[in-house]
Amino acid sequence: MTAIVEIAPAKLNLALHVRGKLPDGRHSIETIFAFCTDGDRLTGELADELSLEVGGCFAAELAVESNNLVLRAARALRDSARTTKGAALTLDKRLPVASGIGGGSADAAAALRLLTSLWQVDPKHAEEAAPMLGSDVPACLLSLPVRGERAGDRLTAVSLPGLSRTPVLLVNPRVPVSTADVFAGWDGEDRGSLDGWQEGRNDLQEPAIARAPQIGAVLAWLSAQPGAWFVRMSGSGATCFAFFRSEEARDAASEAVPREWWRLATFLR
């Protein structure tokens, strides 16, 4: 069989409300997930054993260890499907690590999709494995607009009319931010439920800025760009994004991004 390729689309939180704590200690959230057309790239082909090679511009920031999420996803799917098949996997790491846009969760979900096809197993096994790998993995497995509740893993399909193919620019100040640290900085105040994504907010934005003030500079810069009409931080940061009224306006902003920042000009799926 020839190699199979899966894109691990960058994940965006259009809004993220923190509502409290769950009995298991995780935070209770309400969020709207959306996904971009671009992201990391995972390639795989049948092999006797499971293996992973990592390349790409952010490969050095991602250690290939036994607990790597791609390998964990592969083992979880193999256990659920009760197969002994192997795969040689190659990850082209194009998105920054610890950046609030899916990262390892998107890569794990891409591995589940790829290996479901490569090993020809029932997709239900990927659905069973996804929640065990992280709260964002079930949404990343779908890579479609969904509302996430509980820890973000209880999903409901949502319609985002008119948003598909919206030009979007992602910008990261190249500062990794710990999700655990940002959640720990949340002040504990429940500011209300999430109704519409445009009227919503990201309750993690302020604690993230407190840990990485550069995030505030990115948000201000994006807000000042001609044609930008919706600007927000994604997840726990540090990546921020802006929707643009035209591809030309997005591309002009992309060209003007300060050289020390990472950027990705893409579209919503």
N, C-alpha and C positions, 0 to 999 in steps of 0.2 A: 504494500500500500504506500502511495506517495505521502509526503508530509502534509499535515493539516495545520492551518494557521487560524488563530483566534485573536481578535483585538480585545484588549481589556480596557473598555472605554473609561475615560475620566468621569468621575462621579461629582455632581454638584448638589449641594443642599440649597434649594431656593429659599427655604426658611427652616429654622431649627429652634423649637421651643423646648426648654427643659422644664419639666413639670414636677419633678421630685425624685424620690428614690424607690426602687423596686425591692421586694423582700430579699432578693439575691445580692443586693448591694449595687447593682447597676443603676444608672440613671434612667428615669422614665422620660421619654422624649416624644415629641410630635414633629415630623419633618416631611418635606416634599423632596423626593429624589428625582433628579433629572440626569441625563447622561449625554456626553459629547460624542461626536463621531470619531474622535481620535483618542489614543491612549497607548499603553504598553502593547507589545506584540509577542504572542506566545506561539511557538512552533513545536510540533511533536510528531514522532513517528514510532511505530512499533519497535520494541527492543526486548531483550530477555530480562533486563532489570530496569528499575526506575532511576533516572539520572536527570540532573538539571545543570545547564550552563547558563550563565548570565552575562550579557553584553549590553552595549548601549551607553549613553552619556551619563547615566546614574548608576551604572553597575558597581562602581567602587563603593557606593554607600549601602549596598545590599549584600550582606554576607550570605553565601550559599552554605547553609548549615542544615542539619537534619530537621530542625523545626521551622525551616522556611515554609511560608504559607502555601506556595505552589506544591511542594512535596507533601505537606500535610494534607492538602486537598486530594492529591493523587492517592495517598494511602487510605484516606477516609472513603473515597469512592471505591477503591479496590476492595476494602473490607466490606462495605455495604453490598456491593454487587457479587461478592464472593468469587472474585476472579484472581488469577495469578499472573495476568498479563503485565508486561512492563512497557515503558515508554522512554524514549530519549527526548527530553524537553529542552528547549532553548528560549530564554526570556530576553527580549530586547527591551531594556528598562529605559523608557523615554520620559517618564514622569518623575518628578522629585519625590524622595522618600519622606514620610511623616509630614504630609503637606495638605491633608484634608480633602483630597480628591479621589479617594478610594484606595490607591496604592496597592498594598498587599491584598486587600479584600477583592479588588477588581481582578488581580492576577490569579487569586485562588478560584474565583468564579470562572475565569477564562479556562483554567485547568479543568474544572469540572465539565464545562461544555465540550472542550476539545476531547477529553478522554472518554466522555459518554459516546461520542461519535467514533473515536479511534477503536475503542474496545467493544463497540456495539452493545452497550448495556442499556437497560431501561432508564430513561431520564428521571424516574422517581428516586433513583439512588443518589443522584446529584442533589435533588431537593431535600433529601434526608440528611445529606452530609453538610450542606451549606450552613445551617444554624450552628453547628458544632465548631465552625471555623471562625466565627465572628459575627457581630450584630449586623454589619453592613453587607455580609456576603450574600444573603438571600436576595436583597435588592440588586446587587451587582450581577447575580446570576441571571436575573431578568434583563437588566440594563434597559429598562423602559420606565416611563414616569409612574411612580407609585408614592402613596402616602405611607410613611412608616410610623408605627406607634410601639408602645412598650419600650424596648431598648432600640427601636428602629427595625426590629425583625418581624413585627406583625404588619403585614403589607395589605394595602388595598389599592387597586388600580385607580388612577386618576386621569382625567382628560385635561390636557394643557393646549386648548385650541389656539392655533396660530403660532405656536412656539417652535414646532419642528422646522429645522433648517435656519433658525435664528442665528445670525453671526454672533459669536461670543469670543472674548479674549480672556485668557487665564494668565494671571501674573503672580509670581511668587518671589519674595525678596531673598530667596535662598537661605532661609532660616528655618531649620527643622523645629517643629513644635510638638511636644509630648501631649497626646490626647488625654492621658491620665492627669497630667499637671493642669491642663486647661479646665477639665471638668472639676478638679479639686478647687480651682479658683472661682467657680460659680458661687454666687452669694447666697444660694438657697431659696431665693424668692421666686415663687410661681407667678409669672406675669400674665397668665391666661392661655387659653387654648389657641390652636392654629386654625384659622378659618380660611382666608385666602392667602396665597403665597406672596402676592405683592404687598399685602397689608401686614404680612408677618415680619419676623425679625430673626436674628441669630443670637440667642442668649449667650453663646460662647465667644462672641466677638470681643466684648470688653475684657474678659479674663485673658483672652489670647493676646490682645494688644498690650495688656499689663506685662506679659512675659516677653513679647516681641514687639516693641513699639514701631518697628518697620512696617507692620501690618497696617497701622493707621496711615502711614505715608502712602502705601500702595492704594488704599481705598480712596484717599483724597486725590491722588493722581488720576485714577480711573474715572472718578466723578467729574473731573475737569475736562475729559476728552470729548471733543465734538461728536455728536451722534450716540453717545452712551446714554441709555435710558433706564437701566437697572443695574445697580452695583451692590455687591455683597461679598462677605467672606464665606467660604465653603467649609462646612464641618467645623473642626476645631482649629483650622488654619494650618499653615500660614497663607495658603493660596486664596486669592480673591479673584472675582470675575466681574465682567460687565457685558451686558447685552447691547448690541449696536443696531441702529436702524438700517444700516447697509453694510455689505461686505467691504465696500471701499472705505467707509469710515473706520471699520474695525482694523483693516490692514494699515491705514494711516496711523492709527494709535499703536499698533503692533511695532511699526517701524520706529516709533518715538519712545518705546519703553527704554528706561535707563539700562545701560549695558550690563550693570551688575545684577539685574533682576532676570529671572527666568520667565519666558512667555510662551504661550501656545495660542495661535489663532486657529479657531475651529468653528464647528457648528453644533447646535443641539440636534440630537437624533430625532 
